[in-house]
Amino acid sequence: MRNKKKQSNLLKFIITLLMILIGSIFLMYSVFYPLKNYDIVKRYSEKYNLDPLLVMAVIKTESNFDKNAKSTKNAYGLMQITDTTAEWAATKMDIEFNSTSQLLNEEYNIRMGCWYLDNLREEFGSLDLIIAAYNGGRGNVEKWLNNEEHSEDGSSLKSIPFPETDKYVKKVNTNYKMYKLLYK
């Protein structure tokens, strides 16, 4: 009798653990690392030869998938693009930019964000430099690369002097690793 009760309790315990595990996996996929707007991300990632999971990691880091996000530095939408960057990018992309409200449109924002990531890749090549420039500005990354305090070889950074940008690069990389772990 005692053995049956122990077996029953063990079975309940195992079932509970399995339910917790399944629930955790569900949360990881759907809540913490979703694939929101993936069709748009995939389309523009392909157009600009980017890994869509990298773009998802940038979106997660920038706005946590809030299409109406606005930063304290007046960056808007999923990929947190400023009006200044949008005006410049629209000219280079040969598209119209008339108002900030366009940056709240998921497709427009992702299209421009993917173009910008590709543009930074053409200049910097390295993922960490691309991510640092996306957050801290290409001009700052160029200065850091030309400063022996931050770069030993002029092509990689040993340190990022902006704490926010340093944290941002680490966060995007972590999110990117998680997306690759979950979806590749």
C-alpha positions as CSV (number, residue, x, y, z in Angstrom):
1,M,0.0,0.0,0.0
2,R,2.8,2.4,1.0
3,N,4.7,1.6,-2.3
4,K,1.6,2.4,-4.4
5,K,1.2,5.7,-2.6
6,K,4.9,6.5,-3.2
7,Q,4.6,5.6,-6.8
8,S,1.5,7.7,-7.2
9,N,3.2,10.7,-5.6
10,L,6.3,10.2,-7.8
11,L,4.1,10.1,-10.9
12,K,2.3,13.3,-9.8
13,F,5.7,15.0,-9.3
14,I,7.0,13.9,-12.7
15,I,3.8,15.1,-14.4
16,T,4.0,18.4,-12.6
17,L,7.6,18.8,-13.7
18,L,6.7,18.0,-17.3
19,M,3.9,20.6,-17.2
20,I,6.3,23.2,-15.8
21,L,8.8,22.4,-18.5
22,I,6.2,22.5,-21.3
23,G,4.9,25.8,-19.9
24,S,8.4,27.3,-19.7
25,I,9.1,26.3,-23.3
26,F,5.8,27.9,-24.4
27,L,6.7,31.1,-22.5
28,M,10.2,31.2,-24.1
29,Y,8.8,30.9,-27.6
30,S,5.6,32.9,-27.4
31,V,6.2,35.5,-24.7
32,F,9.9,36.1,-24.3
33,Y,11.1,35.5,-27.8
34,P,8.1,35.8,-30.2
35,L,8.2,36.0,-34.0
36,K,5.9,39.0,-34.3
37,N,5.8,40.5,-37.8
38,Y,8.0,37.7,-39.0
39,D,6.6,37.8,-42.5
40,I,7.7,41.5,-42.9
41,V,11.0,40.8,-41.1
42,K,11.7,37.9,-43.4
43,R,10.9,39.8,-46.6
44,Y,13.2,42.7,-45.8
45,S,15.9,40.5,-44.2
46,E,16.1,38.6,-47.5
47,K,16.1,41.9,-49.5
48,Y,19.0,43.2,-47.5
49,N,20.7,39.8,-46.9
50,L,20.3,39.9,-43.1
51,D,19.6,37.0,-40.8
52,P,15.9,37.5,-39.8
53,L,16.7,36.3,-36.3
54,L,19.2,39.2,-35.9
55,V,16.5,41.6,-37.0
56,M,14.1,40.0,-34.4
57,A,16.8,40.4,-31.8
58,V,17.2,44.1,-32.6
59,I,13.4,44.7,-32.5
60,K,13.2,42.9,-29.2
61,T,16.0,45.0,-27.8
62,E,14.8,48.3,-29.2
63,S,11.0,48.2,-28.6
64,N,10.1,44.7,-27.2
65,F,7.7,44.5,-30.2
66,D,5.7,47.7,-29.3
67,K,5.0,49.2,-32.7
68,N,4.0,52.5,-30.9
69,A,7.2,52.7,-28.9
70,K,8.8,56.1,-28.5
71,S,12.2,56.6,-26.8
72,T,13.4,59.6,-24.8
73,K,15.6,60.4,-27.8
74,N,12.5,60.6,-30.1
75,A,13.1,57.3,-31.8
76,Y,9.9,55.6,-33.0
77,G,8.4,52.2,-33.8
78,L,9.6,48.7,-33.7
79,M,13.2,49.4,-34.7
80,Q,13.4,52.8,-32.9
81,I,14.2,55.1,-35.8
82,T,14.6,58.9,-35.3
83,D,13.1,61.4,-37.8
84,T,16.7,62.5,-38.7
85,T,17.7,59.0,-39.6
86,A,14.5,58.4,-41.4
87,E,14.9,61.6,-43.5
88,W,18.4,60.6,-44.4
89,A,17.6,56.9,-45.1
90,A,14.5,57.7,-47.1
91,T,16.6,59.8,-49.4
92,K,19.2,57.0,-49.8
93,M,16.4,54.4,-50.3
94,D,14.6,56.6,-52.8
95,I,11.3,56.5,-50.8
96,E,9.2,59.2,-49.2
97,F,9.3,60.2,-45.6
98,N,6.7,62.7,-44.7
99,S,6.0,62.3,-41.0
100,T,6.9,60.5,-37.8
101,S,3.6,58.6,-38.1
102,Q,5.2,56.5,-40.9
103,L,7.7,55.2,-38.4
104,L,4.8,53.7,-36.4
105,N,3.9,51.6,-39.4
106,E,5.4,48.1,-38.9
107,E,6.3,47.5,-42.5
108,Y,7.8,50.9,-43.1
109,N,9.8,50.8,-39.9
110,I,11.1,47.3,-40.5
111,R,12.0,48.1,-44.1
112,M,14.0,51.1,-43.1
113,G,15.6,49.4,-40.1
114,C,16.7,46.5,-42.3
115,W,18.1,48.9,-44.9
116,Y,20.0,50.7,-42.1
117,L,21.5,47.5,-40.7
118,D,22.6,46.6,-44.2
119,N,24.1,50.1,-44.7
120,L,26.0,49.8,-41.4
121,R,27.2,46.3,-42.4
122,E,28.7,47.7,-45.7
123,E,30.7,50.2,-43.6
124,F,31.7,48.2,-40.6
125,G,31.3,44.5,-41.5
126,S,31.6,43.2,-37.9
127,L,28.3,42.4,-36.1
128,D,29.4,44.1,-32.9
129,L,30.3,47.3,-34.8
130,I,27.0,47.2,-36.7
131,I,25.1,46.9,-33.5
132,A,27.2,49.6,-31.7
133,A,26.7,52.0,-34.7
134,Y,22.9,51.2,-34.8
135,N,22.7,52.4,-31.2
136,G,25.5,54.8,-30.7
137,G,25.9,56.3,-34.1
138,R,28.3,55.5,-37.0
139,G,30.3,58.6,-36.3
140,N,31.0,57.6,-32.7
141,V,32.0,54.1,-33.8
142,E,34.4,55.6,-36.3
143,K,35.9,57.8,-33.6
144,W,36.3,54.8,-31.3
145,L,38.0,52.7,-34.0
146,N,40.5,55.5,-34.4
147,N,41.2,55.8,-30.7
148,E,43.9,53.5,-29.3
149,E,42.1,53.5,-26.0
150,H,39.1,51.8,-27.5
151,S,40.6,49.9,-30.5
152,E,44.0,48.2,-30.9
153,D,43.7,47.5,-34.6
154,G,41.3,50.1,-36.0
155,S,38.9,47.4,-37.0
156,S,37.5,46.1,-33.7
157,L,36.6,47.6,-30.4
158,K,38.1,46.4,-27.1
159,S,35.8,48.8,-25.2
160,I,32.8,50.9,-25.9
161,P,32.9,54.2,-24.0
162,F,29.1,54.7,-23.9
163,P,27.8,52.5,-21.2
164,E,24.3,52.5,-22.8
165,T,25.8,51.3,-26.2
166,D,28.0,48.7,-24.5
167,K,24.9,47.3,-22.7
168,Y,22.9,47.5,-25.9
169,V,25.5,45.5,-27.9
170,K,25.5,42.8,-25.2
171,K,21.7,42.7,-25.0
172,V,21.2,42.4,-28.8
173,N,23.9,39.6,-28.9
174,T,22.1,37.8,-26.1
175,N,18.7,38.1,-27.7
176,Y,20.2,37.0,-31.0
177,K,21.8,33.9,-29.4
178,M,18.4,33.0,-27.8
179,Y,16.6,33.4,-31.1
180,K,19.1,31.2,-32.8
181,L,18.8,28.6,-30.0
182,L,15.0,28.6,-30.2
183,Y,14.4,28.9,-33.9
184,K,17.3,27.4,-35.8
